[in-house]
Amino acid sequence: MDPTHNPDQSQPPQAPTPQVNPMPGQQPPTRYQQVEVESRRHLAQNPLASMQEGEEILADIHRHPFGIVSVYITSFIAFAAACGVILLLVPKLLGSNSSYSTSNIAVGLIVVVLAFMLIGLTIMTIVYWQNRWVLTSDSLTQITQNGLFNRQTSQLSLGNLEDVTAEQRGIIPSLFNFGTLRVETAGEHSKFFFLYCPDPNLYARKILMARELFLQRGGENR
């Protein structure tokens, strides 16, 4: 090998990186605007993206399955009743002299009712499980999903928390160990409430314990 040979000379020169120019009459976004857009997008996807440094998630509370199971049972009972009504009314409405097959029409109506019921149950299941509370070492976040495209997120500092109440009314909530969890504050929106909370007494104690630790660390109201 020739010692005077330079290996860099054998490599073809690299083409310069093309510069993306903005469209005529349009100003390129500043670095601040790009960061702001990314931050808003991140916050929309993750409501807990605003957690402070050192803040830890202590509990992620989802609803008890009993709430959605009761919806399933009610829906299938209603579906069975609708099938009975269809099978009784279709022959009477069409009559025996009708040229249409009563059985085919009845089956078609039942299939349509079943399709609508399954679509509705799918939407209700997604909405149901999106409702949750997230307890951190500094705050309590309530995520309320009222529809597929309707979500509300509220955050409460543990320093503003005044009282926590766990409610279990009736035989079924006590038997399956679920209830309503309420958090009271001194603000205008004085209460957070969480329906179908599993083991509400346990999570009430966790929230109160987190508040005590927050105050012991010298936490202040936000």
Secondary structure as the mmCIF struct_conf table of DSSP 4:
data_model
#
loop_
_struct_conf.conf_type_id
_struct_conf.id
_struct_conf.beg_label_comp_id
_struct_conf.beg_label_asym_id
_struct_conf.beg_label_seq_id
_struct_conf.end_label_comp_id
_struct_conf.end_label_asym_id
_struct_conf.end_label_seq_id
TURN_TY1_P TURN_TY1_P1 PRO A 3 THR A 4
HELX_RH_3T_P HELX_RH_3T_P1 PRO A 7 SER A 10
BEND BEND1 GLN A 11 GLN A 11
HELX_LH_PP_P HELX_LH_PP_P1 PRO A 12 GLN A 19
HELX_LH_PP_P HELX_LH_PP_P2 ASN A 21 MET A 23
TURN_TY1_P TURN_TY1_P2 PRO A 24 GLY A 25
HELX_LH_PP_P HELX_LH_PP_P3 GLN A 27 THR A 30
HELX_RH_AL_P HELX_RH_AL_P1 ARG A 31 GLN A 45
TURN_TY1_P TURN_TY1_P3 PRO A 47 SER A 50
HELX_LH_PP_P HELX_LH_PP_P4 MET A 51 GLN A 52
TURN_TY1_P TURN_TY1_P4 GLU A 53 GLY A 54
STRN STRN1 ILE A 57 HIS A 62
TURN_TY1_P TURN_TY1_P5 PRO A 65 PRO A 65
HELX_RH_AL_P HELX_RH_AL_P2 PHE A 66 LEU A 94
TURN_TY1_P TURN_TY1_P6 SER A 96 ASN A 97
BEND BEND2 SER A 99 TYR A 100
HELX_RH_AL_P HELX_RH_AL_P3 THR A 102 GLN A 130
STRN STRN2 ARG A 132 THR A 136
BEND BEND3 SER A 137 ASP A 138
STRN STRN3 SER A 139 GLY A 147
TURN_TY1_P TURN_TY1_P7 LEU A 148 PHE A 149
STRN STRN4 ASN A 150 SER A 157
HELX_RH_3T_P HELX_RH_3T_P2 LEU A 158 ASN A 160
STRN STRN5 LEU A 161 GLU A 167
BEND BEND4 GLY A 170 GLY A 170
HELX_RH_AL_P HELX_RH_AL_P4 ILE A 171 PHE A 176
TURN_TY1_P TURN_TY1_P8 ASN A 177 ASN A 177
STRN STRN6 PHE A 178 THR A 185
BEND BEND5 ALA A 186 HIS A 189
STRN STRN7 LYS A 191 PRO A 198
BEND BEND6 ASP A 199 ASP A 199
HELX_RH_AL_P HELX_RH_AL_P5 PRO A 200 GLN A 216
TURN_TY1_P TURN_TY1_P9 ARG A 217 GLY A 218
#
